[in-house]
Amino acid sequence: MIGNVPDGWRVEKLGEAFIVKDGTHDSPKYVIDDTSYPLITSKNIKDGKLFLEDCNYISKDDFDKINQRSIVHKNDIIMPMIGTIGNPLLILEEPNFAIKNVALFKPKNENPKFLLHYLKSNFIKQTFLMDSKGGTQKFVSLSYLRNLPIPLPPLSQQEKIVKVLDISSALIEKQKELLKKYDLFLKSKFIEMFGDIKNNPYGFDIKPLSKFGKIITGNTPPRIELKHYDDDFIEWIKTDNISPNELYISTAKEYLSELGMSKSRTLEKGGLLITCIAGSLKSIGNVAMTDRKITFNQQINAIQPSKDVNSLYLYWLIKLNKNYIHTFATSSMKKMISKGVFQNIPFIKAPYDLQSEFSIIASKIDTIKEQETKKLQHLRVLHKSLMDKAFKGEIQ
């Protein structure tokens, strides 16, 4: 439901202001050859970008047939209709892909970037969240999107709004790229100092993870005993608290009582938590450090580093070898690395003084990253404020 509409604005259905289509309903045969074309689905669109790693490919004949019904051009917008709804992407150049279960918005007389920013607004995100249907796999229909009301200012004001929000968005992207560069620097420095497990150019010791510290597998205290969970005595960490982009674990959503802690597994400050059971292989090997004492569940294997292992060295050793860790996971539907397998994965165990030398560098970079992350958070708050003002008609 749209609230008060600013003076001079009009409200139209999305399907009136834009041509709204979805991708093919066919199930073309998947191929990979020199003439193949990507078939983009909802899973390939994230944060306004295309990710083709898990993409299926179709033949030129199928591509041509699909595009006869749903052609994507430059300045069109595509958006997932299934799963993570509301990740719109503006096509900046002539595409060479087809779409399936993805909404396609073609501008008529409106500014396409105005629609892009509107679809990214918190108001629309909440609208999609409330209106989407389905169980685990949420979706919105083409009919729903066509009938979605959208407030439209005059074209000249659309262009002013787009200019302001484009600048704000660009500052956020620039800050995100800066943070990535710090990680790339540390990755480069680590490889420069220690090499990699495949060739071990410096001839360092190769040891199983059990030689790096105490290996602990988490657990779940019996839920039948309510007293295990009736107090916020200590955090109970799960895999969603382990982010591949954060050094430390996030704050837990669930806690254990002191009695619950006595029935659980604990990890002290300076320990590492690694995701070893997950529905997707890409989550296996996610790692984060602890800056406090915590408990954790059975989907996680932890390492409490021994005295001859530096925590930051071990963190980067695991983080940079995530794909290597994947080779030890089961190939079943649910990906898993058992404690027995995990503790026997061989890694480079460099001399402690060299570990410490790297740790000093990593600590300095982490301090800088923390400051730059605060700047990113500030830019996001500013952008949200500008978005709110823009769609209230306060940007003239």
Residue pairs with C-beta under 8 A, 6 or more apart in sequence:
2 11
2 149
2 151
5 11
5 151
6 151
6 153
6 392
6 393
7 393
8 153
8 154
8 157
8 393
9 151
9 152
9 153
9 154
9 393
10 151
10 152
11 149
11 150
11 151
11 152
12 149
12 150
12 152
13 146
13 147
13 148
13 149
13 150
14 20
14 105
14 115
14 145
14 146
14 147
14 148
14 149
14 150
15 145
15 146
15 147
17 108
17 109
17 110
17 115
17 150
17 152
18 105
18 106
18 107
18 108
18 110
18 115
19 104
19 105
19 106
19 107
19 108
20 103
20 104
20 105
20 106
20 142
20 145
20 146
21 70
21 103
21 104
21 106
21 142
22 70
22 81
22 99
22 101
22 102
22 103
22 104
22 142
23 40
23 66
23 70
23 98
23 99
23 100
23 101
23 102
23 104
24 66
24 69
24 70
24 98
24 99
24 100
25 100
26 62
26 65
26 66
28 39
28 58
28 59
28 62
28 65
28 66
29 58
29 59
29 62
30 39
30 56
30 57
30 58
31 57
31 58
31 59
32 57
33 59
35 59
35 60
36 57
36 58
36 59
36 60
37 57
37 58
37 59
37 60
37 62
37 63
37 96
37 97
37 98
38 44
38 52
38 55
38 56
38 57
38 96
38 97
38 98
39 55
39 56
39 57
39 58
39 97
39 98
39 99
39 100
40 50
40 55
40 78
40 97
40 98
40 99
40 100
40 102
41 56
41 80
41 82
41 99
41 100
41 101
41 102
42 80
42 81
42 82
42 83
42 84
42 85
42 101
42 102
43 54
43 80
43 83
44 50
44 51
44 52
44 54
44 55
45 51
45 78
45 79
45 80
45 87
45 89
45 102
46 84
46 87
47 87
48 87
48 88
48 89
48 90
48 120
49 89
50 89
58 66
58 98
62 98
63 98
66 98
67 98
70 98
70 99
70 104
72 78
72 91
72 95
72 97
72 98
72 99
72 104
73 91
73 94
73 95
73 106
74 91
74 92
74 93
74 94
74 95
75 90
75 91
75 92
75 107
75 112
76 90
76 91
76 104
76 105
76 106
76 107
76 112
77 88
77 89
77 90
77 91
77 104
77 105
77 112
77 115
77 116
77 119
78 88
78 89
78 91
78 99
78 102
78 103
78 104
78 105
79 85
79 86
79 87
79 88
79 89
79 102
79 103
79 105
79 119
80 86
80 87
80 101
80 102
80 103
81 101
81 102
81 103
81 139
81 140
81 141
81 142
81 145
82 101
82 137
82 138
82 139
83 137
83 138
83 139
85 128
85 132
85 138
85 139
85 140
86 119
86 120
86 124
86 125
86 128
88 105
88 115
88 116
88 119
88 120
90 112
90 113
90 116
103 142
103 145
105 112
105 115
107 115
109 155
110 152
110 155
110 158
111 155
111 158
111 159
111 162
113 162
113 165
113 166
114 152
114 158
114 161
114 162
115 150
117 161
117 162
117 165
117 169
117 387
117 390
118 124
118 150
118 391
120 387
121 387
121 391
122 384
122 387
122 388
123 391
127 148
128 140
131 140
131 144
132 138
132 139
132 140
133 139
133 140
133 141
151 391
152 158
153 161
153 393
157 393
157 395
157 396
160 395
160 396
161 390
161 395
164 386
164 390
164 395
165 383
165 386
165 387
165 390
168 379
168 382
168 383
168 386
169 383
171 379
171 383
172 376
172 379
172 380
172 383
175 372
175 375
175 376
175 379
176 376
178 372
179 369
179 372
179 373
179 376
182 365
182 368
182 369
182 372
185 365
186 316
186 361
186 362
186 365
187 316
187 320
189 358
189 361
190 316
190 317
190 320
190 358
191 320
193 350
193 354
193 357
193 358
194 202
194 204
194 317
194 348
194 350
194 354
194 358
195 201
195 202
195 204
195 348
196 321
196 348
197 206
197 321
197 324
197 346
197 347
197 348
200 206
200 348
202 350
204 348
204 349
204 350
204 351
205 348
205 349
205 350
206 346
206 347
206 348
206 349
207 346
207 347
207 349
208 343
208 344
208 345
208 346
208 347
209 215
209 303
209 342
209 343
209 344
209 345
209 347
210 343
210 344
211 306
211 349
212 303
212 305
212 306
212 309
212 314
212 347
212 349
213 303
213 304
213 305
213 306
213 309
213 314
214 303
214 304
214 306
215 301
215 302
215 303
215 339
215 342
215 343
216 265
216 267
216 301
216 302
216 303
216 304
217 265
217 276
217 298
217 300
217 301
217 302
217 339
218 237
218 264
218 265
218 295
218 296
218 297
218 298
218 299
218 300
218 301
218 302
219 263
219 264
219 265
219 297
219 298
220 264
220 297
220 298
221 228
221 229
221 256
221 260
221 263
221 264
222 228
222 263
223 229
225 259
225 263
227 257
227 259
227 260
228 256
228 257
228 259
228 260
228 263
229 254
229 255
229 256
229 257
229 260
230 257
231 255
231 256
231 257
231 258
231 260
232 255
233 255
233 256
233 257
233 258
233 260
233 261
234 255
234 256
234 258
234 260
234 261
234 266
234 293
234 294
234 295
235 251
235 252
235 254
235 255
235 256
235 292
235 294
235 295
236 252
236 254
236 255
236 256
236 260
236 264
236 294
236 295
236 296
236 297
237 249
237 252
237 273
237 294
237 295
237 296
237 297
237 300
238 252
238 253
238 254
238 296
238 297
238 299
238 300
239 275
239 277
239 278
239 283
239 286
239 297
239 299
239 300
241 249
241 250
241 251
241 252
241 273
241 288
242 249
242 273
242 274
242 275
242 286
242 287
242 288
242 300
243 250
243 286
243 288
244 286
244 287
244 319
244 322
246 288
247 288
247 289
247 315
247 366
248 288
248 289
248 290
248 291
249 273
249 288
249 289
249 290
249 291
249 294
252 294
256 264
256 295
260 295
261 295
264 295
264 296
265 295
265 296
265 302
266 293
266 294
266 295
267 273
267 290
267 293
267 294
267 295
267 296
267 302
267 304
268 290
268 293
268 304
269 290
269 291
269 292
269 293
270 289
270 290
270 304
270 305
270 311
271 289
271 290
271 302
271 303
271 304
271 305
271 311
272 287
272 288
272 289
272 290
272 302
272 303
272 305
272 311
272 314
272 315
272 318
273 287
273 288
273 289
273 290
273 296
273 300
273 301
273 302
274 285
274 286
274 287
274 300
274 301
274 302
274 303
274 318
274 325
274 342
275 283
275 284
275 285
275 286
275 287
275 299
275 300
276 284
276 299
276 300
276 301
276 336
276 337
276 338
276 339
276 342
277 298
277 299
277 300
277 334
277 335
277 336
277 337
278 284
278 299
278 334
278 335
278 336
279 333
279 334
279 335
280 335
281 326
281 329
281 335
283 335
284 322
284 325
284 326
284 329
284 335
284 336
284 337
285 318
285 321
285 322
285 323
285 325
285 326
286 322
287 315
287 318
287 319
287 322
289 311
289 312
289 315
296 302
301 337
301 339
301 342
301 343
303 314
305 311
305 314
308 352
309 349
309 352
309 355
310 352
310 355
310 356
310 358
310 359
311 359
312 358
312 359
312 362
312 363
313 350
313 355
313 356
313 358
313 359
313 362
316 358
316 362
317 347
317 348
318 325
318 347
321 347
325 337
325 345
328 337
328 341
328 342
328 345
329 335
329 336
329 337
330 336
330 337
337 345
386 395
389 395
